[in-house]
Amino acid sequence: MTTSDLERRLTVLLGERADAAMEQTSTQTRLADLLVTRGRDTSQRRRRWVAGGLAVAAATAAVALWFSSGDEERAEPTPATVDSVQIATDFLEAVYSHDADLATSFLSPGVRITHARTVGTVTESEWVDELAWQEAIGATLVDHSCRAVEANEVTCTYSMHGLGSDQLNHRPYDDNTLDLTIRDGLVEAFQDEWRYMDNGFSAEMWEPFAAWIVREHPGDVRAMYTDEGQNLPRLDPTSVRRWEQRVAEWVGTRR
């Protein structure tokens, strides 16, 4: 292939990329308008625009590098994943900051949320209620790292404290995972898994706390849990306040 042929192919492809960028900008404008109606602030919308712009720039740079190689057999480049890893990291940190507005600003409309080994798929509203419960039990992020798996897929591993485990001098509970699908700077789907059975959290924290509730506050079982087996918490505001109260009381008895 001659240099002129390469130049023509590069010109055509960059033109197509420019059209795609314009279309993406239009899409982001419509998305920003939607977020305004949902009460999201200007700074959150700006973060989405920057993420989208970086993704377009990275894709364009990848195309230029592909053509400059001069290898006709080379496959087309995949989109860069660095920005997706940063978005996943920022999202995980926002979740454990217990700031629902900030955390939801990362989510695409119609986001798919799954909790492995616990309650399955939940709505965004149910997930926001769970964030309030996590704050009530003192769930805090300790160590975490995220890495790209595929172009739009990122996985994070993290350790955490909960139910006052940090105040009781327990080690952080690790090997929890957050798997995300990220497109156009937004989280399209994610699956969060607390590995509580494997990392010792259930045996060392959840089960002793549940037994203490039965022994000291048996009337709270139905108020705080969805079932008599005490497997899942109730997430209504009254229950969340009770969780916060009882966790603080339980920690005080164990010091």
N, C-alpha and C positions, 0 to 999 in steps of 0.2 A: 504494500500500500504506500503511495507517495505522500510526501508532506502535505501537498494540497488536499489530498483525500482526507487526511487526518484533520486538517483545519476545517474542512466542510463538515465532517462528522461532529467535531467538537462544537462548531457553531450551532448546528441543529439541536444537539443534545442540551447545550446550555440554554437555548431558546425554550426548549421544553421544560427545563428546570425553572426558568423564570416564570413561565405560565403557571407551573405548579405552585411556585411560591406565591404568586398573586392570588391563586385560588385558596391557598392555605390562609393567607392574610384575610381574605373575605370570610372564611370559616371562623377564624379567630375573632373577627369583629362581631359576627353573630353570637359567638359564645360569650364574648364580653358583655354584650347587651343582655343576654340571659342571666349572667351572674349579677348584673346590677339589680335585676328584679328580685334576686334571691338575697340581696342585702350584703354581698361580698364587697369589701372595700377596694379602693383604687390600687393600693400597693399589691394586693393579691392578684389582681388582673394583670398588673405590669409584669409580675413574675412569670405568668403564663406566656405573655408575649415574648419575653426574653428567651424563655426555653424553646418556644417554637422557632424563633429567629435563629438561635444557635443550631437547631437541628437542620434547618435549611442550609445554613452556611457550611456545616459539616458535610452534608450530602453533596453539595456542589464541589467542595474541595476534593472529596473522594473521587468524583467523576473526572476532575482535571488530572489527578494522579494516575487514574486508570488509563486515560488516553496517552499520557506522556510516556508510558512504559513501552509503547510500540508493539506490544504482544497481541496479535489478533485473536489468539485462542483464550485469552484471559476472561474469566467470568466477570459479569457486572458486579461492582462493589456493593457490599451491604451497608446500610446506614450506620453511622457512628453510634456507639453506645455509652460514651463517657457521660454525656448529659443525663441519660436515663439513670445511671448509677447515682449521680448526685441528687436527682429528684427523689429516687427511692430512699436515699439516706436522709434527706430533709423531711420526707414524709414520715419515716419511722420516728425521727426525733420529735416531730410535731405531735404524733400520736401520744407519746409518753410525756409531752409537756402538758397534756390534758387541756389543750386549747382546741375545742371542737371547731371553731370558725377557721382557724389556721389549717387544721387537719383536713377538713372537708374542702378547702380551697384547692387541694391537689387532685380532687376526684373529677372524673369525667361524668357527665350526665348519664344515668343508667349504669353506673359502675356495678360490677359483680363482686360481692363480698362473701367470702367463704371462711368458716372456722372449722378446720380439720379436727376430727375426733371429738368434737363437742356438740355444736348446735347446727352444723351445716350452713346453708346459705341464709344470709340475713339481709334486711333492707338497710339502706343508709341511715334511716331514722333509728332503727334498732341498734345499729353500730354506734351511733352517737350516744344513745343511752348507756351502752356498755363503756364508753369512754368515761362517763360520769362515775360508773361503778368502779372502774379501774383506779380512778383518783381516790375514791372513798377507801379502797383497801390498801392504798399506798403503793400501787404498782409503779416502779421506777426503772428506767433503762440504765444499764451499767455499761457493758462493752457491746459493740455492734460493728459489723462490717457488711458491705454490699458488693456484689460483683455481677457483671453481665453474663448471662447464660446464652442468649441469642440477641438478635438485633433489638427486639422490643421486650425481652424478658430479663428480669433482674431478680436475684435471690439475696436475701439478707439473713444473717444469723445474729442472734443477740442473747445476752444474759440479762436477768432482771431480778428485782426484789418484789415481794408482795406480802400482804397480811402482816406487815411489821417485821419481816425477816431481817432487814438491815438493822433495825433497832435491837433485835435479839442476837445480833452477831453471827447470823448464819451466812454462809457463802452465797454469792449470787447463783441463781438457777439458770443454767446455760442451755445451749443447743436448741433454743426456740428459733422458728423460721418464719420469714415473711417473703412470699413469692408474689411478684408483681408483673403485670403487663402494662407497659407505658407507651402511649402513642401521642404525638403532637404535644408533648410536655405535660400530659395529664395521665393519672392512674386510671386505666380502663377496667382493671380487675385485680384483685389481690386475695391471697389466702394466708391467714395468720394462724400459726399453730404453736400453742404453748405445750411443750413436751413435759408436762407436769408429772406424768407417770414415770417417765424415764430419767428425769433429772433430779428426782427426790422431792420436788415441791409438794406433791400430793401427800406423801408419807410424813414429811417433816412439818408441813404447814397447814395444808387444806384439811386433812383428816383430824389432826389434833384440835384445830379450831372448831370444826363441825361437832366433834364430841363434846367440847366445852360448851357450845351453844345448847346442845341437848341437855346437858347436866345442869347448867346454871340458868339458862333462859329457854326452857322448852317451848314456851309460847311464841318464841321468835322463829321457830323452824319454818312455819308456813308463811310468815311475814318476809323472811329473808331468802327462802329457797322455793324453786318451782315444784319440788317433789320431796317426798318424805326421805328419800335416799340422800338428800342434800348434794345432788350432783351439779345443779345449775342455780345461779343466783336469780332472784327477781330483780328487775331493772327499773321498776317504777320509782319516782322520787322519794316516796316514803320508805321503801326498802333500802334505797341507796343511803339515806340518812342513818338508818338503823345499822347498816353495815359499817359505816364510818364510826359510829358510836361504839359498837361491840368490838371492833378490831382494836380501837384505842384501849378499851377496858381489858381485853384479853392480853394485850402486850404488857399492860401494867401489872397483871398478875404473874407474869412469867419472868420479870426482871429480877 
